[in-house]
Amino acid sequence: MPVVQRERSRLLGLPRLGTALSLGGVLCVMALMGCQRQDSRQGFESPAAVAVAMAQAVTAQDRGRLRSVFPSDALLLDALECNGPDSQLQRAQRERESFVRELDDDLAEVSMQYVSTKQRKSRSIAKDTQQNGCRAKMDMQLRRIQVKMQVTSEGQTDEVSEPLTVVRFGKRGWFLVDH
C-alpha cells in the first residue's frame, strides 16, 4: 500500500482523524481566510478557524495547542450538566485526550494542508434541553462540516475529505468536539 494511502487509512481510522488539518504556511492561509489569532479558551471565530488551529497544532506536534481546539473541562462543566457513568461530558473529555495521544502514534511524520470547508448540517440546542443524559446549561450550535486537506507523508501527497463536528457554546467561539 502506498505510504500516503496507508497514512490516509490510519488517519481515517483514528476516529476520522483525517480531519486534523495542517498548514505549512499557516499565517498566510489564516490571513487569506480572515482568521485571527485569538485566545483559544474563548473559542475560534468560525468552524474553519477551528480547522486551521487544529492543523497548526498537529503540524507542530503541540499537545497543549491541540487540547485548546477542544472545549476545556471548565467550559464543558459550564455548558452541560450530565448524569450517569458514561455521559456526553466524559465522552468529550476522552475524545480530546484520545486525539492528543495520536500525535505520537500516527501523525509524527505527517504534514497536512488545509484546502476548504463546507457546511453539511447545523443544529441548535436550546438552554435546558435534555439529551443523552445531559442538560444544556446554555444555548449551543452544532455544525457538521466537510473538511478537505492535502496529506503528505514521506514525500507523497493525497487529498482527503472528512467530516468534523464543531460546537459553539453560547456566545463563546467554536470548538472541535468530534474528529
Backbone as CSV, one residue per row, in Angstrom:
resi,resn,N_x,N_y,N_z,CA_x,CA_y,CA_z,C_x,C_y,C_z
1,MET,0.862,-1.176,0.000,0.000,0.000,0.000,0.908,1.239,0.000
2,PRO,0.669,2.225,-0.910,1.484,3.431,-0.928,1.445,4.118,0.437
3,VAL,2.529,4.828,0.742,2.663,5.466,2.050,1.513,6.426,2.331
4,VAL,1.191,7.294,1.353,0.113,8.260,1.585,-1.204,7.542,1.829
5,GLN,-1.466,6.499,1.047,-2.711,5.761,1.244,-2.731,5.100,2.618
6,ARG,-1.575,4.541,3.052,-1.501,3.935,4.377,-1.752,4.996,5.452
7,GLU,-1.101,6.146,5.327,-1.303,7.211,6.305,-2.746,7.696,6.281
8,ARG,-3.314,7.804,5.087,-4.710,8.232,4.984,-5.606,7.216,5.680
9,SER,-5.352,5.943,5.460,-6.156,4.916,6.108,-5.998,4.975,7.613
10,ARG,-4.791,5.191,8.075,-4.563,5.309,9.515,-5.292,6.525,10.047
11,LEU,-5.245,7.619,9.306,-5.923,8.836,9.753,-7.421,8.620,9.837
12,LEU,-7.952,7.980,8.838,-9.390,7.786,8.805,-9.862,6.838,9.896
13,GLY,-8.978,6.046,10.443,-9.374,5.102,11.464,-9.133,5.577,12.884
14,LEU,-8.916,6.849,13.110,-8.499,7.311,14.439,-9.487,8.115,15.253
15,PRO,-10.553,8.065,15.363,-11.737,8.020,14.518,-11.784,9.262,13.633
16,ARG,-11.724,9.037,12.367,-11.763,10.093,11.371,-10.764,11.204,11.673
17,LEU,-9.548,10.811,12.022,-8.524,11.796,12.333,-8.105,12.554,11.091
18,GLY,-8.551,12.107,9.932,-8.237,12.809,8.702,-8.703,14.247,8.718
19,THR,-9.548,14.607,9.646,-9.990,15.986,9.731,-8.996,16.861,10.473
20,ALA,-7.955,16.265,10.991,-6.917,17.057,11.641,-6.151,17.779,10.538
21,LEU,-6.374,19.040,10.376,-5.826,19.794,9.265,-4.494,20.415,9.618
22,SER,-3.619,20.503,8.646,-2.329,21.099,8.907,-1.961,22.046,7.781
23,LEU,-1.175,23.070,8.127,-0.769,24.045,7.135,0.719,24.294,7.220
24,GLY,1.345,24.336,6.075,2.739,24.735,6.071,2.852,26.229,6.272
25,GLY,2.105,27.003,5.499,2.116,28.458,5.617,0.876,28.931,6.337
26,VAL,0.767,28.579,7.587,-0.452,28.838,8.348,-0.791,30.319,8.402
27,LEU,0.175,31.160,8.646,-0.133,32.585,8.774,-0.709,33.153,7.480
28,CYS,-0.156,32.718,6.353,-0.687,33.204,5.078,-2.118,32.730,4.862
29,VAL,-2.369,31.475,5.127,-3.713,30.935,4.944,-4.689,31.612,5.892
30,MET,-4.262,31.818,7.137,-5.153,32.483,8.098,-5.495,33.888,7.614
31,ALA,-4.512,34.583,7.066,-4.782,35.928,6.566,-5.762,35.874,5.394
32,LEU,-5.582,34.900,4.509,-6.491,34.761,3.376,-7.908,34.421,3.816
33,MET,-8.030,33.632,4.889,-9.339,33.210,5.370,-9.986,34.262,6.261
34,GLY,-9.218,35.277,6.664,-9.764,36.271,7.568,-9.762,35.799,9.007
35,CYS,-9.030,34.738,9.313,-8.945,34.237,10.677,-7.931,35.079,11.437
36,GLN,-8.183,35.249,12.701,-7.259,35.987,13.539,-6.803,35.085,14.648
37,ARG,-5.545,35.277,15.078,-5.061,34.536,16.230,-5.849,35.047,17.423
38,GLN,-6.323,34.161,18.238,-7.163,34.577,19.345,-6.926,33.681,20.541
39,ASP,-7.493,34.071,21.661,-7.397,33.290,22.875,-8.262,32.052,22.694
40,SER,-7.630,30.891,22.565,-8.382,29.670,22.265,-9.314,29.268,23.403
41,ARG,-9.109,29.790,24.607,-10.024,29.464,25.704,-11.411,30.045,25.429
42,GLN,-11.473,31.068,24.602,-12.745,31.662,24.221,-13.294,31.055,22.945
43,GLY,-12.561,30.151,22.355,-13.006,29.518,21.132,-12.487,30.247,19.910
44,PHE,-12.955,29.809,18.761,-12.484,30.335,17.491,-13.635,30.987,16.762
45,GLU,-13.326,31.948,15.902,-14.362,32.778,15.279,-15.233,32.053,14.265
46,SER,-14.786,30.901,13.786,-15.567,30.161,12.791,-15.162,28.690,12.811
47,PRO,-15.993,27.831,12.235,-15.592,26.428,12.110,-14.290,26.258,11.318
48,ALA,-14.095,27.064,10.288,-12.849,26.984,9.515,-11.647,27.357,10.374
49,ALA,-11.801,28.323,11.267,-10.707,28.713,12.150,-10.342,27.584,13.114
50,VAL,-11.336,26.785,13.511,-11.057,25.610,14.344,-10.161,24.651,13.557
51,ALA,-10.511,24.419,12.304,-9.735,23.509,11.464,-8.307,24.015,11.282
52,VAL,-8.139,25.308,11.071,-6.805,25.882,10.904,-6.000,25.712,12.193
53,ALA,-6.607,26.004,13.337,-5.903,25.874,14.618,-5.511,24.419,14.882
54,MET,-6.393,23.506,14.553,-6.085,22.095,14.730,-4.917,21.706,13.829
55,ALA,-4.929,22.213,12.612,-3.848,21.924,11.675,-2.515,22.413,12.211
56,GLN,-2.502,23.599,12.739,-1.265,24.156,13.297,-0.750,23.268,14.427
57,ALA,-1.640,22.860,15.299,-1.243,22.059,16.455,-0.713,20.693,16.038
58,VAL,-1.375,20.051,15.075,-0.928,18.733,14.628,0.427,18.854,13.942
59,THR,0.586,19.827,13.079,1.852,20.006,12.374,2.986,20.289,13.347
60,ALA,2.718,21.089,14.356,3.737,21.455,15.337,3.943,20.381,16.405
61,GLN,3.099,19.335,16.384,3.150,18.300,17.414,3.014,18.922,18.804
62,ASP,2.138,19.906,18.914,1.953,20.668,20.151,0.682,20.200,20.853
63,ARG,0.849,19.387,21.873,-0.291,18.822,22.589,-1.144,19.888,23.286
64,GLY,-0.512,20.889,23.857,-1.256,21.964,24.519,-2.137,22.722,23.545
65,ARG,-1.581,23.056,22.393,-2.381,23.760,21.375,-3.491,22.870,20.854
66,LEU,-3.222,21.583,20.702,-4.254,20.670,20.226,-5.391,20.571,21.242
67,ARG,-5.055,20.477,22.524,-6.094,20.446,23.562,-6.951,21.708,23.515
68,SER,-6.353,22.839,23.194,-7.091,24.110,23.194,-8.111,24.214,22.065
69,VAL,-8.027,23.339,21.070,-9.010,23.319,19.989,-10.320,22.702,20.490
70,PHE,-10.215,21.852,21.497,-11.372,21.227,22.131,-11.829,22.094,23.302
71,PRO,-13.091,21.982,23.701,-13.539,22.726,24.883,-12.832,22.205,26.138
72,SER,-12.494,23.117,27.037,-11.851,22.744,28.293,-12.855,22.057,29.212
73,ASP,-12.351,21.389,30.226,-13.236,20.779,31.219,-14.124,21.847,31.860
74,ALA,-13.552,23.008,32.158,-14.328,24.083,32.784,-15.476,24.530,31.884
75,LEU,-15.208,24.672,30.582,-16.270,25.079,29.657,-17.328,23.982,29.546
76,LEU,-16.908,22.738,29.477,-17.873,21.642,29.407,-18.769,21.621,30.643
77,LEU,-18.184,21.867,31.814,-18.973,21.909,33.048,-19.915,23.108,33.077
78,ASP,-19.486,24.236,32.483,-20.367,25.413,32.370,-21.522,25.150,31.413
79,ALA,-21.289,24.327,30.393,-22.264,24.129,29.327,-23.210,22.955,29.552
80,LEU,-22.753,21.939,30.272,-23.527,20.697,30.402,-23.623,20.242,31.847
81,GLU,-24.787,19.738,32.182,-24.981,19.051,33.457,-25.355,17.621,33.111
82,CYS,-24.459,16.695,33.429,-24.648,15.314,32.981,-24.716,14.351,34.153
83,ASN,-25.483,13.279,33.953,-25.611,12.200,34.925,-25.216,10.903,34.255
84,GLY,-24.839,9.955,35.046,-24.555,8.633,34.501,-23.078,8.362,34.396
85,PRO,-22.743,7.078,34.276,-21.341,6.669,34.265,-20.602,7.011,32.968
86,ASP,-21.298,7.157,31.857,-20.641,7.459,30.589,-21.399,8.588,29.900
87,SER,-21.303,9.762,30.452,-22.057,10.904,29.949,-21.373,11.541,28.747
88,GLN,-22.098,12.433,28.085,-21.547,13.195,26.970,-20.303,13.950,27.420
89,LEU,-20.334,14.450,28.626,-19.209,15.192,29.190,-17.962,14.309,29.242
90,GLN,-18.101,13.110,29.760,-16.965,12.192,29.843,-16.497,11.763,28.461
91,ARG,-17.425,11.564,27.535,-17.038,11.196,26.163,-16.253,12.329,25.504
92,ALA,-16.668,13.573,25.735,-15.945,14.720,25.167,-14.527,14.791,25.726
93,GLN,-14.377,14.532,27.003,-13.045,14.543,27.615,-12.171,13.433,27.038
94,ARG,-12.728,12.239,26.871,-11.971,11.129,26.303,-11.586,11.405,24.853
95,GLU,-12.497,12.002,24.097,-12.222,12.326,22.692,-11.019,13.251,22.591
96,ARG,-10.990,14.274,23.425,-9.883,15.236,23.422,-8.565,14.527,23.723
97,GLU,-8.520,13.750,24.780,-7.264,13.106,25.183,-6.847,12.005,24.204
98,SER,-7.798,11.330,23.617,-7.504,10.308,22.623,-6.821,10.933,21.403
99,PHE,-7.336,12.059,20.961,-6.768,12.737,19.804,-5.347,13.204,20.104
100,VAL,-5.135,13.739,21.282,-3.811,14.213,21.665,-2.810,13.052,21.670
101,ARG,-3.212,11.903,22.175,-2.313,10.729,22.203,-1.930,10.267,20.802
102,GLU,-2.774,10.493,19.824,-2.495,10.043,18.459,-1.323,10.783,17.826
103,LEU,-0.937,11.928,18.364,0.205,12.649,17.802,1.453,11.780,17.793
104,ASP,1.684,11.065,18.861,2.881,10.210,18.942,2.804,9.014,18.022
105,ASP,1.632,8.412,17.947,1.493,7.151,17.239,1.386,7.277,15.725
106,ASP,0.596,8.230,15.259,0.245,8.209,13.839,0.505,9.491,13.054
107,LEU,0.840,10.558,13.719,0.972,11.818,12.991,2.356,12.446,13.069
108,ALA,3.319,11.733,13.594,4.643,12.315,13.805,5.293,12.784,12.502
109,GLU,5.132,12.081,11.438,5.787,12.424,10.172,4.800,12.866,9.093
110,VAL,3.584,13.226,9.483,2.562,13.602,8.518,2.420,15.115,8.490
111,SER,2.321,15.643,7.291,2.053,17.063,7.101,0.710,17.184,6.393
112,MET,-0.121,18.086,6.872,-1.425,18.283,6.255,-1.610,19.748,5.924
113,GLN,-2.246,20.006,4.801,-2.501,21.374,4.392,-3.987,21.557,4.119
114,TYR,-4.553,22.558,4.765,-5.964,22.889,4.637,-6.286,23.326,3.211
115,VAL,-7.405,22.844,2.699,-7.859,23.226,1.362,-9.180,23.993,1.454
116,SER,-10.210,23.370,2.080,-11.510,24.040,2.145,-12.406,23.407,3.197
117,THR,-13.493,24.104,3.512,-14.500,23.614,4.453,-15.877,23.895,3.871
118,LYS,-16.766,22.912,3.948,-18.162,23.092,3.545,-19.050,22.668,4.694
119,GLN,-20.090,23.445,4.946,-21.041,23.070,5.992,-21.962,21.992,5.463
120,ARG,-22.178,20.953,6.275,-23.081,19.871,5.891,-24.394,19.966,6.646
121,LYS,-24.326,20.033,7.982,-25.533,20.089,8.800,-25.310,21.074,9.926
122,SER,-26.402,21.659,10.390,-26.343,22.574,11.523,-27.527,22.279,12.429
123,ARG,-27.296,22.365,13.733,-28.368,22.085,14.671,-28.187,22.952,15.906
124,SER,-29.278,23.515,16.389,-29.250,24.310,17.608,-29.776,23.490,18.769
125,ILE,-29.178,23.682,19.927,-29.640,23.072,21.167,-29.913,24.211,22.135
126,ALA,-31.156,24.350,22.537,-31.549,25.447,23.429,-31.174,25.120,24.875
127,LYS,-30.927,26.154,25.626,-30.661,26.018,27.057,-31.783,25.192,27.685
128,ASP,-31.440,24.332,28.621,-32.338,23.441,29.362,-32.835,22.246,28.562
129,THR,-32.362,22.062,27.339,-32.709,20.872,26.566,-32.056,19.654,27.215
130,GLN,-32.823,18.577,27.356,-32.314,17.314,27.887,-31.995,16.396,26.715
131,GLN,-30.788,15.835,26.711,-30.406,14.942,25.622,-29.252,14.064,26.070
132,ASN,-29.340,12.777,25.794,-28.267,11.818,26.086,-27.763,11.916,27.523
133,GLY,-28.659,12.055,28.479,-28.279,12.099,29.883,-27.712,13.419,30.358
134,CYS,-27.800,14.447,29.515,-27.267,15.757,29.881,-28.325,16.845,29.687
135,ARG,-28.164,17.914,30.457,-28.993,19.105,30.296,-28.084,20.231,29.840
136,ALA,-28.496,20.913,28.773,-27.730,22.056,28.278,-27.926,23.231,29.225
137,LYS,-26.839,23.780,29.722,-26.909,24.919,30.635,-26.768,26.240,29.891
138,MET,-26.609,26.159,28.572,-26.548,27.346,27.713,-26.955,26.930,26.309
139,ASP,-27.294,27.889,25.483,-27.590,27.601,24.085,-26.314,27.119,23.395
140,MET,-26.478,26.186,22.463,-25.336,25.665,21.712,-25.716,25.524,20.245
141,GLN,-24.735,25.678,19.393,-24.904,25.488,17.956,-23.904,24.439,17.501
142,LEU,-24.383,23.320,16.951,-23.508,22.272,16.431,-23.490,22.342,14.912
143,ARG,-22.323,22.132,14.347,-22.194,22.070,12.895,-21.356,20.877,12.499
144,ARG,-21.838,20.185,11.514,-21.082,19.101,10.887,-20.539,19.705,9.609
145,ILE,-19.234,19.707,9.472,-18.610,20.295,8.287,-17.786,19.228,7.566
146,GLN,-17.584,19.442,6.287,-16.736,18.576,5.480,-15.454,19.353,5.222
147,VAL,-14.340,18.787,5.639,-13.059,19.469,5.520,-12.196,18.733,4.499
148,LYS,-11.637,19.506,3.593,-10.759,18.943,2.570,-9.332,19.392,2.878
149,MET,-8.391,18.458,2.775,-6.995,18.774,3.030,-6.086,17.912,2.176
150,GLN,-4.848,18.353,2.079,-3.816,17.568,1.430,-2.946,16.974,2.527
151,VAL,-2.759,15.663,2.467,-1.961,14.951,3.449,-0.685,14.490,2.760
152,THR,0.454,14.839,3.367,1.741,14.451,2.817,2.484,13.599,3.836
153,SER,2.986,12.469,3.354,3.793,11.583,4.186,4.888,11.002,3.310
154,GLU,6.119,11.086,3.784,7.268,10.549,3.058,7.296,11.024,1.608
155,GLY,6.987,12.289,1.404,7.074,12.887,0.082,5.895,12.653,-0.839
156,GLN,4.927,11.877,-0.428,3.759,11.619,-1.265,2.554,12.366,-0.692
157,THR,1.747,12.948,-1.586,0.603,13.747,-1.169,-0.685,13.157,-1.725
158,ASP,-1.717,13.197,-0.898,-3.043,12.723,-1.281,-4.062,13.706,-0.736
159,GLU,-5.143,13.938,-1.449,-6.201,14.822,-0.956,-7.242,13.988,-0.205
160,VAL,-7.628,14.468,0.974,-8.564,13.758,1.841,-9.690,14.705,2.213
161,SER,-10.911,14.174,2.243,-12.069,14.953,2.670,-12.787,14.169,3.762
162,GLU,-12.936,14.777,4.923,-13.513,14.085,6.067,-14.472,14.993,6.835
163,PRO,-15.465,14.410,7.508,-16.381,15.202,8.334,-15.750,15.558,9.682
164,LEU,-16.205,16.652,10.239,-15.732,17.178,11.511,-16.927,17.830,12.191
165,THR,-17.057,17.680,13.507,-18.145,18.328,14.229,-17.574,19.395,15.144
166,VAL,-18.123,20.597,15.036,-17.717,21.713,15.885,-18.950,22.231,16.622
167,VAL,-18.712,22.902,17.739,-19.819,23.431,18.536,-19.472,24.829,19.019
168,ARG,-20.502,25.654,19.101,-20.381,26.993,19.678,-21.195,26.990,20.960
169,PHE,-20.545,27.314,22.070,-21.193,27.347,23.377,-21.634,28.770,23.683
170,GLY,-22.954,29.003,23.691,-23.469,30.333,23.982,-22.896,31.363,23.027
171,LYS,-22.344,32.427,23.584,-21.740,33.488,22.765,-20.241,33.314,22.622
172,ARG,-19.718,32.227,23.155,-18.294,31.940,23.023,-18.030,31.452,21.609
173,GLY,-16.774,31.249,21.309,-16.402,30.817,19.972,-16.655,29.344,19.721
174,TRP,-16.112,28.859,18.606,-16.289,27.494,18.134,-15.169,26.595,18.656
175,PHE,-15.519,25.313,18.899,-14.567,24.304,19.360,-14.825,23.002,18.615
176,LEU,-13.782,22.189,18.526,-13.910,20.842,17.964,-14.492,19.921,19.024
177,VAL,-15.447,19.083,18.646,-15.973,18.086,19.582,-15.897,16.664,19.027
178,ASP,-15.739,16.498,17.725,-15.635,15.156,17.158,-14.818,15.239,15.885
179,HIS,-13.842,14.349,15.785,-12.982,14.313,14.595,-13.001,12.937,13.983
